[in-house]
């Protein structure tokens, strides 16, 4: 209990934050199975360390920090991984109207180092403020702004190349030659 307010139960934390944690873990790993594992691991660690949660309002950031730390720890132990293992997430998502498909976006995100990927994912996919991201990552807000700017520039360049490469075959295709006028008349 903090300031007379009871802390949420583990069931309540799971119900409120499981989708958020999964999405964040998926954007970090690019793999639905790894994201599920990270999400479960985060809730297990949260249950073991529940006494560390002092402010109910900080539960979301606290849980995301656990996911991030678990990801970084697994990445250190595992080393590199193949991009061939990337799968599309199995969650229902909003409509996507873009010349870039989700897999291309995820591949581009995975090409970013974690220090640039995390702020980008938290800002654009999870609606965190600069301040919340800075607190979450324990770095100054100016660093977050710089990392976001560099990450956006990288993604813009990478995804523009993807779109241009996809359009190139269409531009080089020749349309059939028009029929001669004589073929259009009956006669």
DAFENQUI-V534030 format. One record per residue. N is the residue number from 1. RES is the residue in three letters. SS is DSSP state (hx for helix, st for strand, lp for the rest). PSI is psi as a letter, one per 40 degrees, with the letter a starting at -180 (NA if undefined). BURIAL is I if it has 16 or more other ideal C-beta (glycine too) atoms within 10 Angstrom, else O. Layout:
BEGIN
n->N res->RES ss->SS psi->PSI burial->BURIAL
n->N res->RES ss->SS psi->PSI burial->BURIAL
END
This chain:
BEGIN
n->1 res->UNK ss->lp psi->h burial->O
n->2 res->UNK ss->st psi->h burial->O
n->3 res->UNK ss->lp psi->f burial->O
n->4 res->UNK ss->lp psi->e burial->O
n->5 res->UNK ss->st psi->h burial->O
n->6 res->UNK ss->lp psi->i burial->O
n->7 res->UNK ss->lp psi->i burial->I
n->8 res->UNK ss->lp psi->i burial->I
n->9 res->UNK ss->lp psi->i burial->O
n->10 res->UNK ss->hx psi->d burial->O
n->11 res->UNK ss->hx psi->d burial->O
n->12 res->UNK ss->hx psi->d burial->O
n->13 res->UNK ss->hx psi->d burial->I
n->14 res->UNK ss->hx psi->d burial->I
n->15 res->UNK ss->hx psi->d burial->O
n->16 res->UNK ss->hx psi->d burial->O
n->17 res->UNK ss->hx psi->e burial->I
n->18 res->UNK ss->hx psi->d burial->O
n->19 res->UNK ss->hx psi->d burial->O
n->20 res->UNK ss->hx psi->d burial->I
n->21 res->UNK ss->hx psi->d burial->I
n->22 res->UNK ss->hx psi->d burial->I
n->23 res->UNK ss->hx psi->d burial->I
n->24 res->UNK ss->hx psi->d burial->I
n->25 res->UNK ss->hx psi->d burial->I
n->26 res->UNK ss->hx psi->d burial->I
n->27 res->UNK ss->hx psi->d burial->I
n->28 res->UNK ss->hx psi->d burial->I
n->29 res->UNK ss->hx psi->d burial->I
n->30 res->UNK ss->lp psi->e burial->I
n->31 res->UNK ss->lp psi->h burial->I
n->32 res->UNK ss->hx psi->d burial->I
n->33 res->UNK ss->hx psi->d burial->O
n->34 res->UNK ss->hx psi->d burial->I
n->35 res->UNK ss->hx psi->d burial->I
n->36 res->UNK ss->hx psi->d burial->I
n->37 res->UNK ss->hx psi->d burial->O
n->38 res->UNK ss->hx psi->d burial->I
n->39 res->UNK ss->hx psi->d burial->I
n->40 res->UNK ss->hx psi->d burial->I
n->41 res->UNK ss->hx psi->d burial->I
n->42 res->UNK ss->hx psi->d burial->I
n->43 res->UNK ss->hx psi->d burial->I
n->44 res->UNK ss->hx psi->d burial->O
n->45 res->UNK ss->hx psi->d burial->I
n->46 res->UNK ss->hx psi->d burial->I
n->47 res->UNK ss->hx psi->d burial->O
n->48 res->UNK ss->hx psi->d burial->O
n->49 res->UNK ss->lp psi->f burial->O
n->50 res->UNK ss->hx psi->d burial->O
n->51 res->UNK ss->hx psi->e burial->O
n->52 res->UNK ss->hx psi->d burial->O
n->53 res->UNK ss->lp psi->h burial->I
n->54 res->UNK ss->lp psi->d burial->O
n->55 res->UNK ss->lp psi->h burial->O
n->56 res->UNK ss->hx psi->d burial->I
n->57 res->UNK ss->hx psi->e burial->O
n->58 res->UNK ss->hx psi->e burial->O
n->59 res->UNK ss->hx psi->d burial->I
n->60 res->UNK ss->hx psi->d burial->I
n->61 res->UNK ss->hx psi->d burial->I
n->62 res->UNK ss->hx psi->d burial->I
n->63 res->UNK ss->hx psi->d burial->I
n->64 res->UNK ss->hx psi->d burial->I
n->65 res->UNK ss->hx psi->d burial->I
n->66 res->UNK ss->hx psi->d burial->I
n->67 res->UNK ss->hx psi->d burial->I
n->68 res->UNK ss->hx psi->d burial->I
n->69 res->UNK ss->hx psi->d burial->O
n->70 res->UNK ss->hx psi->d burial->I
n->71 res->UNK ss->hx psi->d burial->I
n->72 res->UNK ss->hx psi->d burial->O
n->73 res->UNK ss->hx psi->d burial->O
n->74 res->UNK ss->hx psi->d burial->I
n->75 res->UNK ss->hx psi->d burial->O
n->76 res->UNK ss->hx psi->d burial->O
n->77 res->UNK ss->hx psi->d burial->O
n->78 res->UNK ss->hx psi->d burial->O
n->79 res->UNK ss->lp psi->a burial->O
n->80 res->UNK ss->lp psi->i burial->O
n->81 res->UNK ss->lp psi->i burial->O
n->82 res->UNK ss->lp psi->i burial->O
n->83 res->UNK ss->hx psi->e burial->O
n->84 res->UNK ss->hx psi->e burial->O
n->85 res->UNK ss->hx psi->e burial->O
n->86 res->UNK ss->lp psi->h burial->I
n->87 res->UNK ss->lp psi->i burial->O
n->88 res->UNK ss->lp psi->i burial->O
n->89 res->UNK ss->lp psi->i burial->I
n->90 res->UNK ss->lp psi->f burial->O
n->91 res->UNK ss->lp psi->i burial->O
n->92 res->UNK ss->lp psi->h burial->O
n->93 res->UNK ss->lp psi->i burial->O
n->94 res->UNK ss->lp psi->i burial->O
n->95 res->UNK ss->lp psi->i burial->O
n->96 res->UNK ss->lp psi->h burial->O
n->97 res->UNK ss->lp psi->g burial->O
n->98 res->UNK ss->lp psi->i burial->O
n->99 res->UNK ss->lp psi->e burial->O
n->100 res->UNK ss->lp psi->h burial->I
n->101 res->UNK ss->lp psi->i burial->O
n->102 res->UNK ss->hx psi->d burial->O
n->103 res->UNK ss->hx psi->d burial->O
n->104 res->UNK ss->hx psi->d burial->I
n->105 res->UNK ss->hx psi->d burial->I
n->106 res->UNK ss->hx psi->d burial->I
n->107 res->UNK ss->hx psi->d burial->I
n->108 res->UNK ss->hx psi->d burial->I
n->109 res->UNK ss->hx psi->d burial->I
n->110 res->UNK ss->hx psi->d burial->I
n->111 res->UNK ss->hx psi->e burial->O
n->112 res->UNK ss->lp psi->i burial->I
n->113 res->UNK ss->lp psi->i burial->O
n->114 res->UNK ss->hx psi->d burial->O
n->115 res->UNK ss->hx psi->d burial->O
n->116 res->UNK ss->hx psi->d burial->I
n->117 res->UNK ss->hx psi->d burial->I
n->118 res->UNK ss->hx psi->d burial->I
n->119 res->UNK ss->hx psi->d burial->I
n->120 res->UNK ss->hx psi->d burial->I
n->121 res->UNK ss->hx psi->d burial->I
n->122 res->UNK ss->hx psi->d burial->I
n->123 res->UNK ss->hx psi->d burial->I
n->124 res->UNK ss->hx psi->d burial->O
n->125 res->UNK ss->hx psi->d burial->O
n->126 res->UNK ss->lp psi->e burial->I
n->127 res->UNK ss->lp psi->f burial->O
n->128 res->UNK ss->lp psi->i burial->I
n->129 res->UNK ss->lp psi->i burial->O
n->130 res->UNK ss->hx psi->d burial->I
n->131 res->UNK ss->hx psi->d burial->O
n->132 res->UNK ss->hx psi->d burial->I
n->133 res->UNK ss->hx psi->d burial->I
n->134 res->UNK ss->hx psi->d burial->I
n->135 res->UNK ss->hx psi->d burial->I
n->136 res->UNK ss->hx psi->d burial->I
n->137 res->UNK ss->hx psi->e burial->I
n->138 res->UNK ss->lp psi->f burial->O
n->139 res->UNK ss->lp psi->i burial->O
n->140 res->UNK ss->lp psi->i burial->O
n->141 res->UNK ss->hx psi->d burial->O
n->142 res->UNK ss->hx psi->d burial->O
n->143 res->UNK ss->hx psi->d burial->O
n->144 res->UNK ss->hx psi->d burial->I
n->145 res->UNK ss->hx psi->d burial->O
n->146 res->UNK ss->hx psi->d burial->O
n->147 res->UNK ss->hx psi->d burial->I
n->148 res->UNK ss->hx psi->d burial->I
n->149 res->UNK ss->hx psi->d burial->O
n->150 res->UNK ss->hx psi->d burial->O
n->151 res->UNK ss->hx psi->d burial->I
n->152 res->UNK ss->hx psi->d burial->O
n->153 res->UNK ss->hx psi->d burial->O
n->154 res->UNK ss->hx psi->d burial->I
n->155 res->UNK ss->hx psi->d burial->I
n->156 res->UNK ss->hx psi->d burial->O
n->157 res->UNK ss->hx psi->d burial->O
n->158 res->UNK ss->hx psi->d burial->I
n->159 res->UNK ss->hx psi->d burial->I
n->160 res->UNK ss->hx psi->d burial->O
n->161 res->UNK ss->hx psi->d burial->O
n->162 res->UNK ss->hx psi->d burial->I
n->163 res->UNK ss->hx psi->d burial->O
n->164 res->UNK ss->hx psi->d burial->O
n->165 res->UNK ss->hx psi->d burial->O
n->166 res->UNK ss->hx psi->d burial->O
n->167 res->UNK ss->hx psi->d burial->O
n->168 res->UNK ss->hx psi->d burial->O
n->169 res->UNK ss->hx psi->d burial->O
n->170 res->UNK ss->hx psi->d burial->O
n->171 res->UNK ss->hx psi->d burial->O
n->172 res->UNK ss->hx psi->e burial->O
n->173 res->UNK ss->lp psi->i burial->O
n->174 res->UNK ss->lp psi->h burial->O
n->175 res->UNK ss->lp psi->i burial->O
n->176 res->UNK ss->lp psi->i burial->O
n->177 res->UNK ss->lp psi->i burial->O
n->178 res->UNK ss->lp psi->i burial->O
n->179 res->UNK ss->lp psi->i burial->O
n->180 res->UNK ss->lp psi->i burial->O
n->181 res->UNK ss->hx psi->d burial->O
n->182 res->UNK ss->hx psi->d burial->O
n->183 res->UNK ss->hx psi->e burial->O
n->184 res->UNK ss->hx psi->e burial->O
n->185 res->UNK ss->lp psi->i burial->O
n->186 res->UNK ss->lp psi->g burial->O
n->187 res->UNK ss->lp psi->NA burial->O
END
